[in-house]
Amino acid sequence: MPYSSEVLPTGDAKNNNKRSTFNRFLSTVEWLGNLLPHPVTLFALFAVGIVLLSGLASWLELSVMDPRPVGAPGRAADGVIQVVNLLNGDGLRMIVTSLVSNFTGFAPLGTVLVAILGVGIAEHSGLLSAAVRSLVMKASKNTVTLIVVFAGVISNTASELGYVVLIPLAAMIFHSLGRHPIAGLAAAFAGVSGGYSANLLLGTVDPLLAGITQTAARIIDPTYVVGPEVNWYFMVLSTFMIAGVGSWVTIKFVEPNLGPYNPEEASINLAEEKLEQITALEKRGLKLAGLAVLAVSALMALTIVPEWGVLRNPETGLVAGSPFLKGIVAMILVFFAVPGIVYGKVVGSIKNDRDVIDCMAKSMGTMGMYIVLVFFAAQFVAFFKMTNFGTIFAVLGAEFLQDIGLTGPLLFVFFILMCGFVNLMIGSASAQWAVTAPIFVPMLMLVGFAPEVIQAAYRIGDSVTNIITPMMSYFGLIVSFATRYKKDLGIGTLISTMLPYSIFFLIGWSVLFFVWVFVLNMPVGPGAATYYTAG
């Protein structure tokens, strides 16, 4: 039986009469954030501001020494990182010539649009709605919330799947159950992005970060080896912590604070998301679509699982760096399109190729605001990167921690906080670690900590602030999804909604780290050391 709004937390009278200090704080954040202009205008102003600021910083000759070793890719010959002035002739030429490529080369844009083609078929054929109804019709509120957050964390193995599919699907699930759709979106977003470094399986980010850590560690120990699996134990444990804390925050803070949902605030037709009992024809469609999923999965497995798999890395024969992982968005397209077509044929929602095209076109039609937003967001991100501001701020922050001279486990508190702060400016986990690892890994090795533990701590700070920074590549997409259900939603509303997750993830994950590593003396991964001794 579906939930009705009568049995769900909707900002009850007690909360309305006596709001907690924390809720008042969130309301203040939301109010301040919503004083800002429309997200599109805001990103445009940010881009202009970066250009002007680069001129001022260049005039002040702002620079730092590059912590990376001599010969490292991207390191200047004199070892100095300087602000690139976008306000002079060279800078303006750079802006004009890169405006289009900044937009078309913005990583999430192509990923989202291609994946949406497949998801659109599954959605408008009715497959997603029927699958959701069959899964959650009899599930309890707490169970549904836990499943959404947990699925978000697990989706990090193929990160685009979480952002493009799971987050909008979670909003639809919550709305179908009579709950606030923004709460469902927030729960999924918290799992996908706030719990980015947690997972049960190794993902593409693990070998990437391990390679950077190993390079930094060899500044001190030229023979040190860091494998992709060195944080696996801690990441598995973190998966359950993130799922539990994320569910608790959703139920105790986010939903009550959002209050009752008013369907008139939506910018889309919500009639398609109404939760109804599964019919016999829909059950048959789901069964055949399930068989199609198995068939597609088997074919995909044949391309990557066997040693002779055609989509394995042609140079190493491994899954890491393989065309399969690099082309995961194509797999998402096929994975949703084929079952969607099968289901549509069975229930009659798809009769011919024109219907398939209409399904894709309908989904593309909802992405107009996202495309406009991405144009300006891409310019802001590109300009910020061009100026070297992110790298300079990261180095200055790292040097501050080094200057205060803390030793012992307490140092990790400041390290995690610093990584979370820098992540607000550098949204890429690998880009941030490439700059900060050459500073922190050698520094913390010299006071006795192993690179594996340093990397695990970094991943906490890098994850927990993903959900509150516009610098995160998919932030614009989340805003676009949210405005489907609240057409006048501002960035302040989204940030204040996600802030409780950041706070409690930071606290819970840091406590888990200290208990696991320094109280229980457990390794963060297979063969991973906690302490480093030179020799």
ChimeraX attribute file (.defattr): number of C-alpha atoms within 10 A of each C-alpha:
attribute: neighborCount
match mode: 1-to-1
recipient: residues
	/A:1	12
	/A:2	17
	/A:3	19
	/A:4	12
	/A:5	15
	/A:6	10
	/A:7	9
	/A:8	19
	/A:9	19
	/A:10	19
	/A:11	18
	/A:12	13
	/A:13	9
	/A:14	8
	/A:15	14
	/A:16	13
	/A:17	9
	/A:18	9
	/A:19	13
	/A:20	11
	/A:21	9
	/A:22	11
	/A:23	18
	/A:24	12
	/A:25	12
	/A:26	23
	/A:27	17
	/A:28	14
	/A:29	18
	/A:30	19
	/A:31	15
	/A:32	14
	/A:33	17
	/A:34	20
	/A:35	11
	/A:36	13
	/A:37	13
	/A:38	15
	/A:39	21
	/A:40	18
	/A:41	14
	/A:42	17
	/A:43	23
	/A:44	18
	/A:45	15
	/A:46	19
	/A:47	21
	/A:48	14
	/A:49	14
	/A:50	22
	/A:51	24
	/A:52	14
	/A:53	18
	/A:54	25
	/A:55	19
	/A:56	15
	/A:57	17
	/A:58	17
	/A:59	11
	/A:60	10
	/A:61	12
	/A:62	15
	/A:63	19
	/A:64	16
	/A:65	14
	/A:66	22
	/A:67	21
	/A:68	21
	/A:69	13
	/A:70	13
	/A:71	10
	/A:72	11
	/A:73	8
	/A:74	11
	/A:75	15
	/A:76	15
	/A:77	8
	/A:78	9
	/A:79	16
	/A:80	13
	/A:81	20
	/A:82	20
	/A:83	25
	/A:84	24
	/A:85	23
	/A:86	22
	/A:87	18
	/A:88	13
	/A:89	10
	/A:90	11
	/A:91	18
	/A:92	14
	/A:93	12
	/A:94	14
	/A:95	19
	/A:96	9
	/A:97	10
	/A:98	16
	/A:99	17
	/A:100	14
	/A:101	12
	/A:102	21
	/A:103	19
	/A:104	15
	/A:105	14
	/A:106	19
	/A:107	13
	/A:108	19
	/A:109	19
	/A:110	13
	/A:111	19
	/A:112	20
	/A:113	18
	/A:114	17
	/A:115	24
	/A:116	25
	/A:117	23
	/A:118	28
	/A:119	26
	/A:120	26
	/A:121	31
	/A:122	28
	/A:123	23
	/A:124	23
	/A:125	27
	/A:126	24
	/A:127	26
	/A:128	23
	/A:129	22
	/A:130	21
	/A:131	17
	/A:132	16
	/A:133	21
	/A:134	18
	/A:135	11
	/A:136	20
	/A:137	19
	/A:138	13
	/A:139	14
	/A:140	13
	/A:141	15
	/A:142	12
	/A:143	12
	/A:144	21
	/A:145	26
	/A:146	25
	/A:147	18
	/A:148	29
	/A:149	33
	/A:150	26
	/A:151	19
	/A:152	32
	/A:153	30
	/A:154	22
	/A:155	23
	/A:156	26
	/A:157	22
	/A:158	16
	/A:159	20
	/A:160	20
	/A:161	22
	/A:162	23
	/A:163	24
	/A:164	24
	/A:165	19
	/A:166	22
	/A:167	29
	/A:168	24
	/A:169	22
	/A:170	28
	/A:171	26
	/A:172	27
	/A:173	29
	/A:174	23
	/A:175	25
	/A:176	26
	/A:177	23
	/A:178	20
	/A:179	26
	/A:180	28
	/A:181	27
	/A:182	28
	/A:183	27
	/A:184	28
	/A:185	24
	/A:186	29
	/A:187	34
	/A:188	34
	/A:189	30
	/A:190	36
	/A:191	31
	/A:192	32
	/A:193	27
	/A:194	29
	/A:195	36
	/A:196	29
	/A:197	30
	/A:198	32
	/A:199	25
	/A:200	18
	/A:201	13
	/A:202	18
	/A:203	21
	/A:204	17
	/A:205	16
	/A:206	19
	/A:207	18
	/A:208	18
	/A:209	21
	/A:210	22
	/A:211	17
	/A:212	21
	/A:213	27
	/A:214	22
	/A:215	23
	/A:216	27
	/A:217	27
	/A:218	16
	/A:219	16
	/A:220	15
	/A:221	15
	/A:222	11
	/A:223	10
	/A:224	14
	/A:225	15
	/A:226	22
	/A:227	19
	/A:228	18
	/A:229	20
	/A:230	24
	/A:231	27
	/A:232	23
	/A:233	18
	/A:234	24
	/A:235	25
	/A:236	18
	/A:237	18
	/A:238	23
	/A:239	23
	/A:240	18
	/A:241	19
	/A:242	28
	/A:243	25
	/A:244	16
	/A:245	18
	/A:246	29
	/A:247	27
	/A:248	18
	/A:249	19
	/A:250	26
	/A:251	19
	/A:252	11
	/A:253	20
	/A:254	28
	/A:255	25
	/A:256	20
	/A:257	24
	/A:258	17
	/A:259	18
	/A:260	18
	/A:261	19
	/A:262	10
	/A:263	16
	/A:264	12
	/A:265	14
	/A:266	16
	/A:267	15
	/A:268	15
	/A:269	11
	/A:270	15
	/A:271	9
	/A:272	13
	/A:273	18
	/A:274	15
	/A:275	23
	/A:276	14
	/A:277	12
	/A:278	15
	/A:279	10
	/A:280	10
	/A:281	13
	/A:282	20
	/A:283	17
	/A:284	14
	/A:285	25
	/A:286	26
	/A:287	14
	/A:288	16
	/A:289	25
	/A:290	16
	/A:291	14
	/A:292	20
	/A:293	20
	/A:294	14
	/A:295	15
	/A:296	18
	/A:297	14
	/A:298	12
	/A:299	11
	/A:300	17
	/A:301	14
	/A:302	15
	/A:303	16
	/A:304	21
	/A:305	15
	/A:306	12
	/A:307	13
	/A:308	12
	/A:309	18
	/A:310	16
	/A:311	23
	/A:312	22
	/A:313	17
	/A:314	14
	/A:315	8
	/A:316	10
	/A:317	17
	/A:318	15
	/A:319	18
	/A:320	17
	/A:321	17
	/A:322	19
	/A:323	16
	/A:324	21
	/A:325	20
	/A:326	13
	/A:327	12
	/A:328	17
	/A:329	24
	/A:330	15
	/A:331	18
	/A:332	22
	/A:333	22
	/A:334	19
	/A:335	22
	/A:336	26
	/A:337	25
	/A:338	19
	/A:339	27
	/A:340	31
	/A:341	27
	/A:342	24
	/A:343	31
	/A:344	27
	/A:345	16
	/A:346	19
	/A:347	19
	/A:348	14
	/A:349	18
	/A:350	23
	/A:351	13
	/A:352	12
	/A:353	10
	/A:354	10
	/A:355	17
	/A:356	23
	/A:357	14
	/A:358	15
	/A:359	24
	/A:360	22
	/A:361	15
	/A:362	15
	/A:363	19
	/A:364	15
	/A:365	9
	/A:366	15
	/A:367	17
	/A:368	12
	/A:369	16
	/A:370	19
	/A:371	17
	/A:372	13
	/A:373	22
	/A:374	26
	/A:375	20
	/A:376	24
	/A:377	28
	/A:378	28
	/A:379	24
	/A:380	25
	/A:381	23
	/A:382	20
	/A:383	27
	/A:384	23
	/A:385	16
	/A:386	20
	/A:387	23
	/A:388	17
	/A:389	24
	/A:390	21
	/A:391	25
	/A:392	20
	/A:393	17
	/A:394	22
	/A:395	23
	/A:396	15
	/A:397	18
	/A:398	20
	/A:399	15
	/A:400	12
	/A:401	15
	/A:402	17
	/A:403	9
	/A:404	9
	/A:405	8
	/A:406	13
	/A:407	13
	/A:408	10
	/A:409	12
	/A:410	10
	/A:411	15
	/A:412	20
	/A:413	14
	/A:414	14
	/A:415	21
	/A:416	22
	/A:417	20
	/A:418	19
	/A:419	27
	/A:420	23
	/A:421	19
	/A:422	23
	/A:423	27
	/A:424	19
	/A:425	21
	/A:426	28
	/A:427	22
	/A:428	16
	/A:429	21
	/A:430	19
	/A:431	15
	/A:432	21
	/A:433	25
	/A:434	21
	/A:435	21
	/A:436	26
	/A:437	26
	/A:438	23
	/A:439	21
	/A:440	25
	/A:441	26
	/A:442	22
	/A:443	15
	/A:444	22
	/A:445	19
	/A:446	14
	/A:447	14
	/A:448	16
	/A:449	21
	/A:450	20
	/A:451	29
	/A:452	30
	/A:453	25
	/A:454	22
	/A:455	22
	/A:456	21
	/A:457	23
	/A:458	25
	/A:459	22
	/A:460	27
	/A:461	28
	/A:462	31
	/A:463	25
	/A:464	30
	/A:465	29
	/A:466	30
	/A:467	29
	/A:468	25
	/A:469	18
	/A:470	21
	/A:471	21
	/A:472	20
	/A:473	21
	/A:474	23
	/A:475	23
	/A:476	26
	/A:477	23
	/A:478	20
	/A:479	21
	/A:480	24
	/A:481	22
	/A:482	26
	/A:483	20
	/A:484	21
	/A:485	25
	/A:486	21
	/A:487	15
	/A:488	15
	/A:489	18
	/A:490	21
	/A:491	25
	/A:492	22
	/A:493	22
	/A:494	22
	/A:495	21
	/A:496	24
	/A:497	27
	/A:498	25
	/A:499	20
	/A:500	21
	/A:501	31
	/A:502	24
	/A:503	14
	/A:504	17
	/A:505	25
	/A:506	21
	/A:507	13
	/A:508	15
	/A:509	22
	/A:510	19
	/A:511	13
	/A:512	17
	/A:513	22
	/A:514	17
	/A:515	13
	/A:516	16
	/A:517	17
	/A:518	13
	/A:519	10
	/A:520	9
	/A:521	11
	/A:522	16
	/A:523	20
	/A:524	26
	/A:525	21
	/A:526	13
	/A:527	13
	/A:528	20
	/A:529	16
	/A:530	19
	/A:531	15
	/A:532	16
	/A:533	10
	/A:534	8
	/A:535	4
